[in-house]
């Protein structure tokens, strides 16, 4: 009785549908009506299946087909295959968007720009299995190119023949200093610590260039990848940082801001939405919402 599943054969979904219909309706004629096909097609398929598996699936008695023990075993698995095929077809049988969408984003986008947009996207596209992960700019770009992510929100613009790039958000990088530094100078900042993210973050390179062009040499450069921790240190007068403006708006009560209208121009930061040109179907609504 177990030989039907030890042959290592592959049961096709089309044949499984024919077989299950005969089991459920009892005759080939009734199954043919249900499947809207000629009985000879079903007869041929059943014979091919029995030959393929090397077992008898039905006992023929007059005008009826009685399922054998081997046939009942095959039916159990064939029914799963038929149901799975029907479920798969139904995934894309309506106007709703379905699938798995993998999104990567900078922390500033996840914290300050995406929350309400993601809520709206979930309400409008509940059939999408959405996965979101935070990463640094350079890592996000590698993951997108390698196919591990479908959509990223990162610094830009980025030009690549395989990628579609659109401006999503504008951010200024503002200098945030302790309250005692109402008019910071290069000499004054030299006595403070500078708090930055790691070198896989695109804006870190902007900050390094800004320091060099303005002749600023901080007492120490510390990598602290947490804006709440950075603002806590600044509030205690320990150091300064270049922070996205949307974070400054959230933590403005903790430190003076010397970037909105200071003599030194603020650093510009542009967040772009990038996706593979060949794979934009699932995120088209997210594109439209943003």
C-alpha positions as CSV (number, residue, x, y, z in Angstrom):
1,X,0.0,0.0,0.0
2,X,2.9,2.4,0.5
3,X,4.4,1.8,-2.9
4,X,2.3,4.8,-4.3
5,X,4.5,7.2,-2.4
6,X,7.8,5.5,-2.7
7,X,8.2,5.6,-6.4
8,X,9.6,9.2,-6.3
9,X,7.2,10.3,-9.0
10,X,5.8,13.8,-9.5
11,X,2.1,14.2,-9.6
12,X,1.0,17.1,-11.9
13,X,-1.6,19.5,-10.6
14,X,-3.7,18.9,-13.8
15,X,-3.8,15.1,-13.4
16,X,-4.4,15.5,-9.6
17,X,-7.5,17.5,-10.4
18,X,-8.9,14.8,-12.7
19,X,-8.1,12.1,-10.2
20,X,-9.8,13.9,-7.3
21,X,-12.9,14.7,-9.3
22,X,-13.4,11.0,-10.1
23,X,-12.9,10.0,-6.5
24,X,-15.4,12.7,-5.3
25,X,-18.0,12.0,-8.0
26,X,-17.7,8.2,-8.3
27,X,-17.7,8.0,-12.1
28,X,-15.7,9.3,-15.0
29,X,-18.9,10.7,-16.6
30,X,-19.8,12.7,-13.6
31,X,-16.3,14.0,-13.2
32,X,-16.2,15.0,-16.9
33,X,-19.4,17.1,-16.4
34,X,-17.8,18.8,-13.4
35,X,-14.6,19.5,-15.2
36,X,-16.2,20.4,-18.5
37,X,-14.1,17.9,-20.6
38,X,-14.7,14.7,-22.5
39,X,-14.6,11.4,-20.5
40,X,-11.8,10.0,-22.7
41,X,-9.4,12.7,-21.4
42,X,-10.0,11.6,-17.8
43,X,-9.7,7.9,-18.7
44,X,-6.3,8.5,-20.4
45,X,-5.0,10.6,-17.5
46,X,-6.0,7.9,-14.9
47,X,-4.3,5.2,-16.8
48,X,-1.1,7.3,-17.1
49,X,-1.2,8.0,-13.4
50,X,-1.6,4.3,-12.5
51,X,1.3,3.4,-14.8
52,X,3.4,6.2,-13.4
53,X,2.8,5.1,-9.8
54,X,2.8,1.4,-10.5
55,X,-0.4,0.8,-8.5
56,X,-4.1,0.3,-9.1
57,X,-6.0,3.3,-8.0
58,X,-9.6,2.1,-8.7
59,X,-11.4,-1.2,-8.8
60,X,-13.7,-1.2,-11.8
61,X,-17.2,-2.6,-11.0
62,X,-19.9,-2.1,-13.7
63,X,-20.3,1.6,-14.1
64,X,-18.6,2.7,-10.9
65,X,-15.0,3.1,-9.9
66,X,-14.2,2.1,-6.3
67,X,-11.1,3.7,-4.8
68,X,-8.5,1.2,-3.6
69,X,-6.4,1.7,-0.4
70,X,-3.6,3.0,-2.6
71,X,-6.0,5.3,-4.3
72,X,-7.2,6.7,-0.9
73,X,-3.5,7.4,0.0
74,X,-2.9,9.2,-3.3
75,X,-6.1,11.1,-2.9
76,X,-5.0,12.6,0.4
77,X,-1.9,14.1,-1.2
78,X,-3.5,14.9,-4.5
79,X,-6.3,16.9,-2.7
80,X,-3.7,19.0,-1.0
81,X,-2.1,19.7,-4.4
82,X,-5.4,20.7,-6.0
83,X,-6.3,23.0,-3.1
84,X,-2.9,24.6,-3.1
85,X,-3.2,25.2,-6.9
86,X,-6.6,26.8,-6.4
87,X,-5.3,29.0,-3.6
88,X,-2.4,30.1,-5.8
89,X,-4.6,31.0,-8.7
90,X,-6.9,33.1,-6.3
91,X,-3.9,35.2,-5.1
92,X,-4.0,37.2,-8.3
93,X,-7.6,36.8,-9.4
94,X,-8.8,40.2,-8.0
95,X,-7.7,43.8,-8.3
96,X,-6.1,43.7,-4.9
97,X,-2.3,43.8,-4.5
98,X,-0.8,40.6,-3.1
99,X,2.8,39.3,-2.6
100,X,5.8,39.8,-0.3
101,X,7.5,43.2,-0.2
102,X,10.9,43.6,1.4
103,X,11.7,47.2,2.3
104,X,14.9,48.6,3.7
105,X,15.2,52.2,5.0
106,X,17.4,54.6,6.9
107,X,16.5,55.1,10.5
108,X,15.5,58.7,9.8
109,X,13.0,57.6,7.3
110,X,11.5,54.9,9.5
111,X,11.3,57.2,12.5
112,X,10.2,60.5,11.0
113,X,8.8,60.0,7.5
114,X,7.3,56.5,7.1
115,X,5.0,55.7,10.1
116,X,1.8,57.3,8.8
117,X,2.5,56.3,5.2
118,X,3.0,52.7,6.3
119,X,-0.3,52.7,8.2
120,X,-2.1,53.9,5.0
121,X,-0.3,51.3,2.9
122,X,-1.3,48.5,5.3
123,X,-5.0,49.7,5.1
124,X,-5.0,49.9,1.3
125,X,-2.9,46.8,0.6
126,X,-3.6,44.2,3.4
127,X,-2.7,41.3,1.0
128,X,0.9,42.4,0.9
129,X,3.2,40.6,3.4
130,X,5.4,43.6,4.3
131,X,8.9,43.2,5.8
132,X,10.9,46.3,6.9
133,X,14.5,46.4,8.1
134,X,16.7,49.4,9.1
135,X,20.2,49.6,7.6
136,X,22.9,52.1,6.7
137,X,23.0,53.7,3.2
138,X,25.8,51.6,1.7
139,X,24.4,48.4,3.0
140,X,21.0,49.2,1.7
141,X,22.3,49.7,-1.8
142,X,24.2,46.4,-1.7
143,X,21.1,44.5,-0.5
144,X,18.9,46.0,-3.3
145,X,21.4,45.2,-6.0
146,X,21.8,41.6,-4.7
147,X,18.0,41.1,-4.7
148,X,17.6,40.8,-1.0
149,X,15.4,43.9,-0.8
150,X,12.7,45.1,-3.3
151,X,12.7,48.8,-2.2
152,X,15.0,51.0,-0.2
153,X,14.8,54.6,1.2
154,X,18.3,55.9,1.3
155,X,20.6,58.9,0.5
156,X,20.8,59.9,-3.1
157,X,20.5,60.5,-5.9
158,X,21.9,57.2,-7.1
159,X,22.3,56.5,-10.8
160,X,22.3,52.8,-11.8
161,X,21.1,51.2,-15.1
162,X,19.1,48.6,-13.2
163,X,17.5,50.9,-10.6
164,X,14.6,53.3,-10.6
165,X,15.2,56.3,-8.4
166,X,12.8,59.0,-7.2
167,X,13.1,61.8,-4.7
168,X,11.1,60.9,-1.5
169,X,12.1,63.3,1.2
170,X,14.3,66.3,1.8
171,X,16.4,66.6,5.0
172,X,18.9,69.2,6.2
173,X,21.7,68.1,8.4
174,X,21.8,70.7,11.2
175,X,24.6,71.3,13.8
176,X,23.3,70.7,17.2
177,X,25.4,72.2,20.0
178,X,25.1,72.6,23.8
179,X,23.1,75.6,25.0
180,X,26.2,77.4,26.1
181,X,27.4,77.6,22.5
182,X,25.1,80.2,21.1
183,X,27.6,81.2,18.4
184,X,29.9,78.2,17.9
185,X,33.3,78.8,16.3
186,X,35.8,76.3,14.9
187,X,37.9,77.0,18.0
188,X,35.0,76.4,20.3
189,X,33.9,73.2,18.7
190,X,37.5,71.9,18.9
191,X,37.0,71.5,22.6
192,X,33.9,69.2,22.2
193,X,33.3,65.7,21.1
194,X,31.6,65.0,17.8
195,X,29.0,62.3,17.6
196,X,28.6,60.4,14.3
197,X,27.3,57.2,12.8
198,X,29.6,54.6,11.3
199,X,31.3,54.9,7.9
200,X,28.6,52.7,6.1
201,X,26.3,55.7,6.6
202,X,26.4,58.1,3.6
203,X,26.0,61.3,5.7
204,X,29.1,60.4,7.8
205,X,31.2,61.1,4.6
206,X,29.4,64.5,4.2
207,X,30.2,65.4,7.8
208,X,33.9,64.4,7.4
209,X,34.1,66.6,4.3
210,X,32.4,69.4,6.1
211,X,34.8,69.2,9.0
212,X,37.8,69.3,6.6
213,X,36.5,72.2,4.6
214,X,35.8,74.3,7.7
215,X,39.0,73.5,9.5
216,X,37.2,71.9,12.5
217,X,39.1,69.4,14.6
218,X,36.9,68.1,17.4
219,X,38.5,66.8,20.6
220,X,37.2,63.3,19.8
221,X,35.0,61.7,17.2
222,X,32.7,59.1,18.7
223,X,30.5,56.7,16.8
224,X,27.2,56.6,18.7
225,X,24.4,55.3,16.5
226,X,21.5,56.4,18.7
227,X,19.9,59.9,18.3
228,X,18.4,59.9,21.9
229,X,21.9,59.1,23.3
230,X,23.5,61.8,21.1
231,X,21.0,64.4,22.2
232,X,21.5,63.4,25.9
233,X,25.3,64.0,25.6
234,X,24.8,67.3,23.8
235,X,22.4,68.4,26.5
236,X,25.1,67.8,29.1
237,X,27.5,70.0,27.2
238,X,29.8,67.2,26.2
239,X,29.8,67.5,22.4
240,X,27.9,68.3,19.2
241,X,26.6,66.6,16.1
242,X,25.2,67.0,12.6
243,X,21.6,65.7,12.9
244,X,18.8,65.4,10.4
245,X,16.3,68.3,10.8
246,X,13.4,66.0,11.5
247,X,15.2,64.6,14.6
248,X,16.0,68.2,15.7
249,X,12.3,69.0,15.6
250,X,11.7,66.1,17.9
251,X,14.4,66.9,20.4
252,X,14.6,70.7,20.1
253,X,13.9,71.2,23.9
254,X,17.2,69.5,24.8
255,X,19.8,71.6,22.9
256,X,20.2,74.8,21.0
257,X,20.2,74.5,17.3
258,X,22.8,76.5,15.3
259,X,22.0,75.4,11.8
260,X,18.7,77.0,10.9
261,X,20.0,80.5,10.3
262,X,23.7,80.4,11.1
263,X,26.6,81.8,9.0
264,X,27.8,78.3,8.1
265,X,25.5,76.7,5.6
266,X,23.7,73.5,6.7
267,X,24.5,70.2,5.1
268,X,21.8,69.0,2.6
269,X,20.5,65.5,2.7
270,X,18.1,64.0,0.2
271,X,16.3,60.7,0.7
272,X,15.5,58.8,-2.4
273,X,13.3,55.8,-3.0
274,X,15.0,53.1,-5.1
275,X,13.8,49.9,-6.6
276,X,14.7,47.4,-9.3
277,X,13.2,48.6,-12.6
278,X,12.1,45.0,-13.3
279,X,10.3,44.6,-10.0
280,X,8.0,47.6,-9.2
281,X,4.5,46.0,-9.2
282,X,4.1,45.4,-5.4
283,X,5.4,48.8,-4.4
284,X,3.5,50.9,-6.9
285,X,1.0,51.9,-4.3
286,X,3.8,52.8,-1.8
287,X,5.3,54.9,-4.6
288,X,2.0,56.7,-5.1
289,X,1.5,57.3,-1.4
290,X,4.9,58.9,-1.0
